[in-house]
Amino acid sequence: MTDLADGVLVLDRALTREAARPGAVAEAVRTALVAVGAGEVSAPPRVAARSGHGLLGAMPGHVPGLGLSAKLVAVFPGAAGGHGSHRGIVAHFDAGTGRPLAIMDAEAVTAVRTAAAATVAMRALARPGATRIAVIGTGTQARAQIELITRMDGVELVVGARNPGKAERLVAELPGASTAGIEAAVRSADVVFCCTSSREPVLRRSWLRDGAHLSSVGGSDGPEFDAETLRAASLFVEWAGAVTEPPPAGAWELQGADPASARLIGDVLAGRCPGRGTDAELTLFKSTGHAALDVAAAAVVYRAARERGLGITVDL
């Protein structure tokens, strides 16, 4: 029997999800984003090895006060078997000694930290009184985003998708939620969360209301929104590399954009730079993911799992 104090905690997908308390993750993600903006995070740009079917990405990071973690994630969009396309592990370490503390499911960590970052950004950038929210997509990331939205008071949710049946099943047990085609969902919304694996734009600037807020967290293999949306919007990102680095570290949609046009969302959260300027302004948060967010979520998962006695402990 391995001593809990010395062993490595192992959490499967279900237990990782159980320990990833959305409210706590959102608070930790906010801390991590502020630290990124302040230059306090150590995290090299994501690297990836590509096979003929997908890629294996590596994302190590350290965030003061949260910890030291590394994610290995395989992104295989065409993978069969009923699983998500982002699969892998997150290893969480003791930042003082380097001792491995836990191994957890990367898909669950990625989903909750990405949804948390998009929600934190939305709260900072959406215009006051924005209540009509559209989620575009029906996959793992869309479901994680919907879970956070349903925790908000006074919002109206519509899910837009190319497959109406999937959208209807997704909202079947959500009181007051509805479904629509993608264009109709976007046109009706104050806030749009785009959570797809599309290789080409799924929405256009002409569909977005003046004063809307758009969050784009998908597009690992291509752009989620058109070039006109980028030209019309005030742009906010997690890190400068979203513009300056090529994919998979940087964003497809931001290649060739002026780096000076992008503001760090962490600087907005910390009050170091302005967010939305007017009610008519179109704001855009483009997320590429960042190792600091994985550290934030992993720290929450590890702490909650230890407190609740979740998982098994092994000698590694």
Secondary structure, 3 states (H helix, E strand, C coil): CCCCCCCEEECCHHHHHHHCCHHHHHHHHHHHHHHHHCCCCECCCCEEEECCCCEEEEEEEEECCCEEEEEEEEECCCCCCCCCCEEEEEEEECCCCCCEEEEEEHHHHHHHHHHHHHHHHHHHHCCCCCCEEEEECCCHHHHHHHHHHCCCCCCEEEEECCCHHHHHHHHCCCCCCEEECHHHHHHCCCEEEECCCCCCCCECHHHCCCCCEEEECCCCCCCCECHHHHHHCEEEECCCHHHHCCCCCCCHHHCCCCHHHEEEHHHHHCCCCCCCCCCCCCEEEECCCCHHHHHHHHHHHHHHHHHHCCCEEECC
